Amino acid sequence: MSKSRMAMQALLAFGTAVLAILIALRNPPSPATGHTSPGSGSFFDTVASRYDLINRIISLGMDTEWRRSAVDAALPAASVLDVSTGTGSLALAVAQRSPRTRVVGIDPSREMLALGLVKVAAGGKQFEKVHLQEAVAENLPFEDESFDAVVVAFGVRNFQRRDKGIGEMIRVLKVGGRLVVLELSTPAGKGVKDTVARLFINKAMPKIASLVSGNPAAYQYLSESMAKFPTSERFVEILRNSGLTMKAHRRLSPFGLGPDLYTAVKSSQSGR
Ligand SMILES: C[S@@+](CC[C@H](N)C(=O)[O-])C[C@H]1O[C@@H](n2cnc3c(N)ncnc32)[C@H](O)[C@@H]1O
C-alpha cells in the first residue's frame, strides 16, 4: 500500500473517530441489560446500532477492502452462504459484485440482522437475490451441499463450538466449493511490529470501541477472543484436519493488524 494511501486512511480513521465520539457523546446508547455471553447473538444485539461504525474506526477504514478480498476469493459462484453475516456487509458485497448470485446470510443476532434487512431493502433490485435469516453456524438450516461457496468474516471467533460450526459449513458446501474465512488473531511474534500491533489490539482498540459503543465490557471481548483464537498456522492445520484442501492463506494488511484470509476447497465428500 502506498504511503499516500496509508496517510489517507489514517486521516479517514481519525476523522471518523472524532465524528463517532461526537455522536456517542450527543446520543448515548441504552445500556445492555441482562446477562449476555460474550460473542453470542444477544451480546451483538447490544452493540448492533454502532457495530458498522466501530468496525470502520478500529480497522482504520480498511474493513471494506478486507471484505472485498474475501469476495474475490469466493467468486465466481452461483450461490454463496455468508455465515455470521451480522449487518450483512459481506453478503451485500457479494451481491454488489455478482448480482445474479443467490446470497444467503445467517446470524443469531436479531438486532444485527434487522440493520442488514434495512440495507437489503434500501438496495432494491440490486439485492433482490439476498436473503438474511436467523440461525447459528453450529446448526445450519440447509441441505447437504447446497452452496457453491461459504464465507465467514470475523465470525469463527464467536462460534460457541468451533469444530461443529466448521463441520456444518463444510456439510452445506458442494464438492469443489470454496470455504473463505476472514479472521483476526493476535500476532505472536517478538519483533517491534508485532509488539506495537499487540499494544493497539489490547489497549487502544477496546478503549475506542467501548467509548463509541457505550458498552465498556463489549470490546474487551474483541481483544480477548483474538488472543484465544489459534495462530494462523494452527488454523490452517484445523482446516486441513477437517478434510479441506488449502488453496491460499495470507495476512491482509501491513503492521500485523489485519485479518488472515483463508481459502480452502472441499475436494471430496469426505471433507466434512
Ligand atoms: C464481529 S461480527 C461479524 C459480522 C459480519 N460478518 C461482518 O463482517 O461485519 C460477529 C457475528 O457473529 C455472530 N455470531 C455469534 N455467535 C454465532 C454463532 N454461534 N454462529 C454464527 N454466528 C454467530 C454475531 O451475532 C455477530 O453478528
The ligand as a Gaussian input file, in Angstrom:
#p B3LYP/6-31G(d) Opt

LIG

0 1
 C      -17.855000      -9.499000      14.521000
 S      -19.466000      -9.835000      13.914000
 C      -19.158000     -10.078000      12.179000
 C      -20.283000      -9.607000      11.309000
 C      -20.014000      -9.580000       9.801000
 N      -19.630000     -10.862000       9.285000
 C      -19.010000      -8.530000       9.402000
 O      -18.149000      -8.813000       8.568000
 O      -19.117000      -7.404000       9.896000
 C      -19.687000     -11.465000      14.503000
 C      -21.056000     -12.025000      14.290000
 O      -21.056000     -13.397000      14.714000
 C      -22.352000     -13.684000      15.162000
 N      -22.385000     -14.950000      15.942000
 C      -22.309000     -15.113000      17.282000
 N      -22.435000     -16.420000      17.599000
 C      -22.590000     -17.086000      16.425000
 C      -22.805000     -18.461000      16.090000
 N      -22.833000     -19.403000      17.027000
 N      -22.992000     -18.786000      14.789000
 C      -22.941000     -17.835000      13.838000
 N      -22.729000     -16.531000      14.092000
 C      -22.561000     -16.153000      15.371000
 C      -22.733000     -12.449000      15.953000
 O      -24.123000     -12.342000      16.173000
 C      -22.156000     -11.336000      15.073000
 O      -23.116000     -10.790000      14.220000

